[in-house]
Amino acid sequence: MLKSKTGLSFLWLSAVAFALDLLTKYLVVKNFELYESINILPIFNLTYVRNTGAAFSFLAGQGGWQKYFFIVLALAISAMLVYFLYKNTVQQKLQNSAYALVIGGALANMMDRTYHGFVVDFFDFYWGDWHYPVFNIADIAICVGA
């Protein structure tokens, strides 16, 4: 009996999310000063910030241990999702796409934490004085995949 293709063929989507995230972060770091903000729309800025925590700055400012925690967490979750992709068939497109996006986003943010000790964020949506937490493409990939 021939084994059908697995969901591993969706890892190209992880690579796209990973590369797009790292490219945009590189461009922000090269072209912006820390905390520099450029208004794009009345409710949207590009703003360079550094996040030492996780989503919404969760655990930011906790003395540095969280960097290692989030690195291990990203690796463990990514490994588990790669296993799930291996077990899935190629026909499970939605589930495979979701897993692949989470893998790409988690590994991209992990790269930032590993090499810089923080994650570069830059999408800044706001209304009046209220600002949604600043985020990046990896965060979008993780949220869409989740």
N, C-alpha and C positions, 0 to 999 in steps of 0.2 A: 504494500500500500504506500502510495506517495504521500509525504507530509506536505500539507499546504503551507504557503508562505506565512511567516509570522508577522506580528506587529512591529518587529524591529525595523522593517522597511520605512517606518514613519520617523526614524531618528533624523532624517534630513530636516524635518521641521524643528527639531531640537537645535540642529546646527545653524539654521537660519535665525532662530530667536537669539541664540547665543552670540552669533556674529553681529547681528544688527544691534543688539544691546551694547556690546563692547565697542563697536564703531561709534555709536552715538555718544557714549560716555567719553571716549577718546576726543571726539570733536568738541564736546563741552569743556573738558579739562584744558584743551589746547587754546580755546577761544574765549573763555570766560575767566574772570577772577572769582575766587571763592565769594559766594553770596551775591555776585553780580546778577542782575535781573534785566531781561529784555522783554518788554511788553509786545505780545503778538496779537492778542484780541482783548476786548474789554474785560474778559473773565479768565484770561490765560497768559501766563508769563513763562519764559524759559529762565530758570533760576538755578544756579550751581550751588548745591549744598552737599554736605557729607553726612551720611547716616551711619553711626556706629551700632545701631540696633537692627531690628528686623522691620517688617511692615509697620508703618505709622510710628517709627522710632521706638518700637517695643524693646525694652531692656537697654536702650541707649544710656550711656553714662554709668555703667555698672562696673567699671574698673578693668575691663578688657577681657575677662573670662568668656563673655558672650561671643567674642569673635570665634573662638575655638568651638564653642557649642554649636554655632550656626554653620560652621564649616563641616563638622561631623554630621549634623542634621541634614545638610544639603547632600552630602555624599551618600548617607544611608537611604534617604528618600529616593534619590536618583537611582541607586542600585536596585531598590525594590521596584521602582517603576520600569526599569529596563527588564527586570525579570517578568513583570506583568506583560510587557510588550512581547517578550519571547513566547509567553504562554498564549497570548491572543492570536487570532487569525487576522490576516490582512483585511478581511471583510468588516472587522469591527472598527470602522473608520473614525467615528466620533470619539470613542474611548481611546483609541491609539493616538489620535491627534491631541486629545487632552493630556495624556501622559507625556507625550513628546514636548508639548509646550511647557509643562511644569519642569521637566528635566532641563530644557534649555535655559529657562529663567533662573532656576535654582543654581545651576552651575555657573551662569554668568555673574550672578551676585556673589557666589562663592569665590570666584576669581578676584573680584574687587576686594573682598574681605581678606583673602590670602595675601595679596600683593600690596594693598594699601592700608589695611586695618579698618576700612570703612567702605560703604557703598556710595557711589556717585548717583545722586538723584537730580532731576532737572525739570520735570513736568509740574508746573505750579498752577493749579486751578483755584479760583477764588471768587467770592461774591462780597463786594464791599470790603469790610475789614476781616471777614472770615476766609481762611485759607484751608483748603483740603491738604492733607499731608503730601509733600512733594514726593514724586515717584519716578520710575524709569521704565524702559521697555521690558526688562526682565520681570518687573512687578506686574506689568500688563499680561505677559505670557503666563505667569503663575496664576493670576486671577481668572483669566479666560480658561485656562486648563482645569482649574479647580471647579 
